[in-house]
């Protein structure tokens, strides 16, 4: 529901730069009307991150997990435990593309360079998840874990 957008009422967005708020589509009125508490959101997310053997996937996973680790425990009497998990990080998988001339390892520019188009807004949970999945599939399809992915762009003549 809501295109994967979850607003957290007690999130400290006031410290964010105006540019960051703009890029992420911050709307103070929407926030005040639809935001949920961190405890409510954690109730939904906790089973996914505390189950042993879970694999966390994303683009720049270390950033996302650091954010979650910083938030976990806030507002709780006892610190919830995060499980030991493995991660799949498309930013790390795409690192060899930097040597092939990729101008950036950021999700948007990588998808643009590889011809990956997604019909969902960028910088939203849903849009970024769909881009990350498409990028992961593209990198896995290339020889040697995507090492030649730039050369395999659909409209490429080489």
N, C-alpha and C positions, 0 to 999 in steps of 0.2 A: 504494500500500500504506500502511496505517496512517492512512487518511483525510487524507493530505497533511501529516501531522505529521512533521517531521524535527527531531530533537534533536541539538544539536551539543555534543560532550563538552568542548571547550575554550572554550565560551562563558562569558562572565563574568556569570552570572546572580546571583552572590552580591551584587553591587552593586545589584540591583533591589529595589524596595520590596516588603514583604510583600503589599501590595494588588495590585501589578503581577503578582507571581507567582501570586496567587490567581486574578485575572481571566484569566490565560493558562493556567490549569490545570496549573501546575507540580506535579510529583510527583517528589520526589527519588529514590525507588526506581525508577520508570520511567526516569528520566533516566540513572541509573547502569547500568541493564540494556540500554538500547536506543540510547543516544546514539552518534553517529558523529563522527569528527574533522572539523574544518573543511576540511582538505585533501580528504577523501573527498567531502564535500558539494560543495565547489567543483568537483571533477572532473565531477560531474553537471550543475552549474549553468553552468559556464564557457562551454560551446558556445552556450548561449542568450543570454548577455550579451556575447559578444565577436564575434558574427557581425554584419557591417556591415548596416545597414538594419533592424535589429530595432526593434520598437515595444514599449515596456514599458508595461503598463497596471496601474492599481491605484487605491486610494483613499489620497490623501496620498502620492503617488509619491516626492516629494522626501525624505520621512522614510526610506522603504525604501531608496532609492538611496544616501542618506548612510550608512546602516547598512552596506550592501554595500561601499561605497567604503572605509569604515573597516576592514572585515574583509579585503578583498582585499589580498593581500600578506603577511598574517600567517602565519608558518610556511612561507613559500616563499623559495627562494634568489633568485629573480627576481620582481619585481612583475608579476603578470598584467595585461594591458591590457584595460580595458573599452572596448567599441566606442562610437562616436558613435551615439546612437539618439534616437529621438523618444519622447515619452511621452504617454499619455492618462490624465488624472487626473480621476476622478469627483468628487473634492472640489472641484476648480477648476470643473468643469462644473456642479456644483450651487450654486456661489456665488450666482447670482441668486435662488435660493430663500430665501436669508437675508433679502432685501428683501421677500419675500412672507410672512414670518412663520415660517419654519422655525426652531425653537428651537436647532438645532445643525447643524453640517455634519459631525459625526462619522457614521461609517458606520451604526452601529446605530440611532440616532435618526432619521436620514434614511430608512432602510428602513422603520422603524416608521411614520413620518409618511406615507410614500407607499404603505403597504399591501403592502410587499414582504416575503413570508415565505419562508424557506429552511429546509429540514429538515436542518440541520447546525449544530453548536455554533458560537457566535460566538467570536471570538478564537482561531480555529484557521486554519491556512492554507486548508484546504478550505472551511470555512464563510465566511471572509472573501472568498475568491475568488468563491464562488457569489453572495454578496450584492453584490459589486462588479459582476459581470457583469449581474445583474438590475437594479441601479441604473443602470448604463451604458445598457442597453437601454431602460429607462424614460425616462431623460433624453433619449436620441436620438429617442424616439417623440414627444416633446412639440414643439410649434411653437417655432421659434427656439432649437433646441438644448435644449429642456426648460424654457424660461423659465416656462412655465405648468404645470409638472408637479404642483404642489400642487393646482391646480384640477382635475386630471385623475385624481385618486385614484379607483379603481374604485367605492368606496362613497360618493363625493361627490355631493351633490345640486345643486351649482352648476356 
